[in-house]
Amino acid sequence: MRTSRRQVLGTGIGFAGSAVLLAACGTAAAPMEEAPQEEAPQAEAEEKPAAPMEASEVVYWSLTSAWGSFNEEIGAELVAEFNETFEAYNVTTVPKSGRDNRDTLPAAVAGGAAPDMAFQDRYIPKTMAVNGVVRDITDMVKMSSIINTADMWERILNDVTYRGHHFGLPWSADVRTLFHNNDALLEVGLDPENPPATWDDFHEAINLTFKKDGGNITRLGFVPLWGSGGALAGWMIPYWQQGGSLTSADDSTSTMDNEMMVNAFEHTLRMYEAQDGYAAIQEFRGEGRPQQIFIDSKLAMYFEIYDIPNFPDYREGFAALSYGLTVEPIPPGGTPATYGGGGSKVLPNASANPEGAFAFLEWLYDAPQELRFNDEKGRLPVQQAIANSPEWTKDDPLRLQAAIEMAGAHWVVTAPGGIEILGLHVALPRTIYQGEKTIQEAIAETNEQTQIVLDETLANSVLDF
């Protein structure tokens, strides 16, 4: 039951009682009997307002990072509004970093001190599900008249859904796009209005925009491992563009040892070789941040989170730069793909107030709240109708591009064991780009190691499906 605090406090509950006075009846000829005593009139009961219902506590382990925080600004405002609106519950937030949320929640559940709701990066809930850490909320979601999973992007919903069961809900998504320096393209005869669209176009643009002064690099064309997504996006995107998947549909098998993955690494390795190799590129970078290198026009094309021009550290630099943005070029017969992450909200097992936590969760997914939070944070709503609405896009080229990119957005392995698998996948590309292993050797080895993690994780699952 979700009863407004104002409704309850504005309702008086009581009743007034009155006695009927009975008089003795008789005739004058009849002997008078002692009249019965009149009943003393009852005091009229005063009408009193009902005492306010005591709110049950809902403890939420929120994120400290600004993009997902409910401890400040719009997040804190929404918490206060919920507490004011729903008299049955009172949400309190406990700020925790993403790593702290991930690492301490299992122990809190095991020790009987679990919060009622917690933030988790979206690749984590399936691992916590098979380990018995988070609650299956499928029935709650199905009964909700507010949460519309059919309108959520399928891939991000699948990140928190294991074998048809919801173990969390995605929240506050992000996505990456390809930025290009207009002046750098014009300088070499390329049209910024028609940026590279195919892999061959991409390689040509890299070769043309790469510059040296004698033996020294002065400008790079594009670097696969630079930008948001780091050591992962650079090789995963060309693999996804070909239709590749990192795991099987049932999350039980690593599926990266194939020709499509070989093609992806040959494509990206060629980029390094055309620009003097991995070591020379790293030397050129030094301690500099890729974002600033792009702003300084020492990098012609750069893969980054879509709203990087709004970040305080880079806002001034982007404002002075002529740049454009586009989907990453695709191979023959391929489809657009990109890298997109984000958070999720989970309800831990053994918590004291799952009903209150879900009431808060449900309220957040009502369109006005989801729109307000993501609008202020510059993040993507997970419901497509909201993300594509003019109220969110606002004719902003960055937001319009983000909504386009989400159709092809994938993320890292979210299967059970994904936390450990992430480290294996981060290590993979450098062994190839630095020449430590051949492409085929590195892929086969990582695929085998990934499969071991999947097998061990699933063998210890507490789930019975």
PAFIDO-823602 format. One record per residue (C-alpha): residue in one letter; x negated, y, z. Coordinates in steps of 0.1 Angstrom, whole numbers, padded with zeros to 4 digits, always signed. Example, Ala and Ser with C-alpha at 12.3 -4.5 7.8 and 13.67 -1.06 7.14 Angstrom:
BEGIN
a-0123-0045+0078/s-0137-0011+0071/
This chain:
BEGIN
m+0000+0000+0000/r-0014+0034-0010/t+0005+0060+0010/s-0003+0097+0008/r-0015+0112+0040/r+0007+0142+0034/q+0037+0119+0029/v+0032+0102+0062/l+0025+0133+0083/g+0055+0150+0068/t+0080+0123+0078/g+0098+0124+0112/i+0110+0091+0125/g+0137+0090+0153/f+0174+0089+0161/a+0199+0107+0184/g+0222+0087+0206/s+0255+0099+0223/a+0279+0082+0247/v+0317+0080+0242/l+0335+0093+0273/l+0362+0069+0283/a+0392+0083+0303/a+0417+0062+0324/c+0452+0061+0309/g+0485+0055+0327/t+0520+0068+0334/a+0533+0090+0362/a+0554+0062+0377/a+0525+0038+0379/p+0504+0038+0409/m+0471+0056+0402/e+0441+0034+0403/e+0407+0047+0411/a+0395+0062+0380/p+0365+0044+0365/q+0333+0064+0367/e+0323+0082+0336/e+0291+0070+0319/a+0264+0095+0324/p+0256+0111+0290/q+0223+0100+0275/a+0198+0127+0270/e+0195+0135+0233/a+0163+0120+0220/e+0139+0145+0207/e+0129+0140+0171/k+0091+0135+0170/p+0068+0131+0141/a+0052+0097+0137/a+0016+0095+0149/p-0008+0095+0120/m-0020+0060+0110/e-0055+0054+0119/a-0076+0052+0088/s-0097+0021+0082/e-0133+0027+0074/v-0147+0019+0039/v-0185+0019+0038/y-0200+0026+0004/w-0237+0022-0003/s-0241+0049-0029/l-0270+0058-0051/t-0294+0085-0042/s-0303+0093-0079/a-0282+0123-0090/w-0267+0106-0120/g-0247+0082-0099/s-0246+0098-0064/f-0215+0101-0043/n-0234+0118-0015/e-0233+0153-0031/e-0216+0176-0056/i-0188+0160-0076/g-0193+0126-0060/a-0189+0140-0025/e-0159+0160-0037/l-0142+0129-0050/v-0148+0110-0017/a-0133+0139+0002/e-0103+0141-0020/f-0097+0103-0017/n-0099+0106+0021/e-0074+0135+0021/t-0050+0118-0003/f-0049+0082+0011/e-0042+0081+0048/a-0049+0044+0052/y-0086+0046+0043/n-0117+0067+0051/v-0147+0063+0028/t-0181+0071+0041/t-0212+0069+0020/v-0247+0056+0028/p-0273+0069+0004/k-0297+0043-0009/s-0321+0041-0038/g-0314+0017-0066/r-0342-0006-0054/d-0330-0005-0018/n-0294-0013-0029/r-0307-0043-0049/d-0332-0056-0023/t-0313-0052+0010/l-0277-0061+0000/p-0283-0100+0001/a-0297-0098+0036/a-0268-0075+0047/v-0243-0100+0034/a-0261-0129+0050/g-0263-0111+0083/g-0226-0101+0084/a-0234-0064+0080/a-0223-0059+0044/p-0209-0026+0032/d-0175-0027+0016/m-0188-0014-0018/a-0222-0009-0032/f-0239+0005-0063/q-0260-0019-0084/d-0277-0014-0118/r-0255-0031-0144/y-0279-0060-0151/i-0277-0072-0115/p-0241-0084-0106/k-0243-0118-0123/t-0274-0127-0104/m-0258-0116-0071/a-0226-0135-0081/v-0243-0169-0084/n-0262-0162-0052/g-0230-0156-0033/v-0237-0119-0026/v-0208-0102-0044/r-0171-0109-0045/d-0150-0122-0074/i-0126-0093-0080/t-0108-0108-0110/d-0074-0111-0094/m-0076-0075-0081/v-0085-0062-0115/k-0058-0081-0132/m-0032-0068-0108/s-0043-0032-0111/s-0020-0008-0130/i-0048+0017-0134/i-0080-0002-0143/n-0079-0009-0180/t-0107-0033-0189/a-0094-0037-0224/d-0105-0001-0231/m-0140-0006-0218/w-0168-0012-0243/e-0170-0050-0245/r-0208-0053-0240/i-0210-0032-0209/l-0180-0050-0194/n-0197-0083-0202/d-0227-0072-0181/v-0207-0076-0150/t-0184-0105-0161/y-0196-0141-0156/r-0177-0169-0173/g-0145-0149-0174/h-0148-0136-0138/h-0153-0100-0128/f-0180-0095-0102/g-0181-0058-0105/l-0171-0030-0128/p-0193-0008-0150/w-0196+0028-0141/s-0213+0059-0155/a-0230+0046-0187/d-0259+0060-0207/v-0272+0055-0242/r-0302+0065-0263/t-0307+0080-0297/l-0335+0090-0321/f-0346+0126-0319/h-0366+0141-0348/n-0386+0173-0351/n-0371+0192-0380/d-0402+0212-0388/a-0424+0181-0388/l-0401+0164-0413/l-0399+0195-0435/e-0437+0199-0435/v-0441+0165-0452/g-0412+0170-0476/l-0385+0151-0457/d-0350+0164-0453/p-0339+0167-0416/e-0303+0166-0428/n-0310+0131-0442/p-0334+0115-0417/p-0348+0080-0422/a-0320+0055-0425/t-0338+0022-0432/w-0369+0004-0419/d-0388+0013-0450/d-0378+0049-0447/f-0389+0048-0411/h-0424+0036-0420/e-0427+0061-0447/a-0418+0089-0423/i-0443+0077-0397/n-0471+0075-0422/l-0463+0110-0435/t-0459+0128-0402/f-0490+0111-0385/k-0518+0136-0385/k-0555+0136-0377/d-0582+0162-0375/g-0613+0144-0384/g-0613+0114-0361/n-0588+0128-0336/i-0551+0123-0336/t-0532+0156-0336/r-0496+0143-0341/l-0480+0109-0340/g-0450+0098-0361/f-0432+0075-0337/v-0442+0052-0308/p-0420+0022-0301/l-0429+0020-0264/w-0424+0057-0256/g-0392+0071-0244/s-0362+0060-0223/g-0362+0022-0222/g-0400+0021-0222/a-0415-0013-0229/l-0381-0028-0237/a-0361-0007-0261/g-0389-0005-0288/w-0387-0042-0297/m-0352-0051-0285/i-0334-0026-0308/p-0348-0040-0341/y-0339-0075-0328/w-0304-0065-0320/q-0301-0047-0354/q-0305-0081-0371/g-0278-0097-0350/g-0301-0112-0324/s-0291-0120-0288/l-0315-0124-0258/t-0294-0152-0243/s-0265-0175-0253/a-0229-0164-0248/d-0226-0185-0216/d-0258-0169-0201/s-0276-0203-0198/t-0301-0203-0226/s-0329-0179-0237/t-0324-0173-0274/m-0353-0151-0284/d-0377-0176-0301/n-0366-0171-0337/e-0374-0154-0370/m-0354-0123-0361/m-0376-0116-0331/v-0407-0122-0352/n-0394-0096-0377/a-0388-0071-0349/f-0424-0074-0336/e-0439-0073-0371/h-0419-0041-0377/t-0431-0024-0345/l-0466-0037-0347/r-0469-0021-0382/m-0461+0012-0366/y-0491+0009-0342/e-0514-0002-0369/a-0505+0028-0391/q-0515+0052-0363/d-0549+0038-0354/g-0536+0011-0330/y-0523+0008-0294/a-0555+0020-0277/a-0559+0051-0298/i-0523+0061-0292/q-0526+0056-0254/e-0558+0077-0254/f-0540+0105-0273/r-0512+0104-0247/g-0535+0105-0217/e-0515+0115-0186/g-0489+0134-0207/r-0452+0127-0206/p-0438+0116-0240/q-0409+0141-0236/q-0433+0170-0234/i-0455+0156-0262/f-0424+0157-0284/i-0414+0192-0273/d-0450+0203-0281/s-0446+0190-0317/k-0472+0164-0313/l-0447+0136-0319/a-0424+0138-0349/m-0397+0113-0338/y-0388+0102-0303/f-0363+0077-0289/e-0347+0091-0257/i-0316+0093-0236/y-0290+0114-0255/d-0288+0143-0230/i-0326+0149-0224/p-0323+0185-0237/n-0302+0192-0206/f-0327+0179-0181/p-0341+0208-0160/d-0377+0199-0167/y-0372+0200-0205/r-0343+0224-0211/e-0364+0254-0220/g-0386+0234-0243/f-0358+0218-0262/a-0340+0252-0265/a-0370+0266-0284/l-0374+0235-0306/s-0357+0228-0339/y-0346+0192-0337/g-0320+0167-0349/l-0307+0133-0338/t-0296+0102-0355/v-0291+0065-0351/e-0323+0044-0353/p-0331+0032-0389/i-0318-0003-0397/p-0332-0033-0417/p-0316-0046-0449/g-0282-0061-0440/g-0285-0049-0404/t-0262-0030-0382/p-0268+0000-0359/a-0279-0009-0324/t-0294+0010-0295/y-0304+0007-0259/g-0279+0017-0232/g-0279+0012-0194/g-0260+0024-0164/g-0246+0014-0131/s-0218-0008-0116/k-0198-0010-0085/v-0196-0043-0066/l-0177-0055-0036/p-0200-0076-0014/n-0188-0108+0002/a-0182-0109+0039/s-0174-0072+0040/a-0148-0059+0065/n-0125-0039+0042/p-0124-0052+0006/e-0088-0039+0002/g-0099-0004+0011/a-0129-0006-0012/f-0108-0017-0041/a-0083+0011-0035/f-0112+0036-0038/l-0126+0018-0068/e-0092+0019-0085/w-0087+0055-0078/l-0120+0064-0094/y-0110+0047-0126/d-0079+0068-0129/a-0086+0090-0159/p-0089+0124-0141/q-0115+0112-0117/e-0136+0092-0142/l-0136+0122-0166/r-0145+0147-0139/f-0174+0126-0125/n-0190+0119-0159/d-0184+0153-0173/e-0203+0170-0145/k-0230+0144-0144/g-0234+0143-0182/r-0228+0105-0183/l-0205+0084-0205/p-0172+0073-0191/v-0169+0035-0195/q-0133+0038-0208/q-0135+0045-0246/a-0104+0067-0247/i-0120+0091-0222/a-0155+0090-0237/n-0141+0098-0271/s-0117+0125-0259/p-0123+0162-0266/e-0122+0168-0229/w-0154+0149-0226/t-0172+0154-0259/k-0163+0192-0260/d-0177+0193-0296/d-0212+0190-0281/p-0235+0173-0307/l-0253+0154-0279/r-0221+0140-0265/l-0206+0133-0299/q-0238+0113-0308/a-0236+0094-0276/a-0200+0083-0283/i-0212+0071-0318/e-0242+0052-0304/m-0222+0034-0277/a-0206+0012-0304/g-0240-0005-0309/a-0253-0003-0274/h-0270-0033-0257/w-0290-0037-0226/v-0315-0060-0210/v-0308-0096-0200/t-0279-0094-0175/a-0276-0132-0171/p-0282-0148-0136/g-0319-0144-0130/g-0320-0111-0149/i-0339-0094-0122/e-0369-0117-0126/i-0365-0120-0164/l-0369-0082-0166/g-0405-0084-0156/l-0413-0111-0182/h-0398-0090-0209/v-0416-0058-0199/a-0449-0077-0201/l-0442-0092-0236/p-0449-0063-0260/r-0483-0052-0247/t-0497-0087-0251/i-0488-0084-0288/y-0497-0047-0294/q-0531-0052-0277/g-0539-0083-0297/e-0540-0106-0267/k-0516-0131-0283/t-0501-0136-0318/i-0465-0126-0322/q-0453-0162-0323/e-0474-0173-0293/a-0462-0144-0271/i-0425-0149-0281/a-0426-0187-0275/e-0443-0183-0241/t-0419-0156-0229/n-0389-0176-0241/e-0401-0206-0222/q-0407-0186-0190/t-0373-0170-0193/q-0356-0204-0197/i-0373-0216-0165/v-0359-0187-0146/l-0324-0192-0160/d-0325-0229-0152/e-0337-0224-0116/t-0312-0196-0109/l-0282-0216-0122/a-0293-0248-0104/n-0290-0229-0071/s-0256-0213-0079/v-0230-0213-0052/l-0202-0209-0077/d-0181-0239-0087/f-0175-0229-0123/
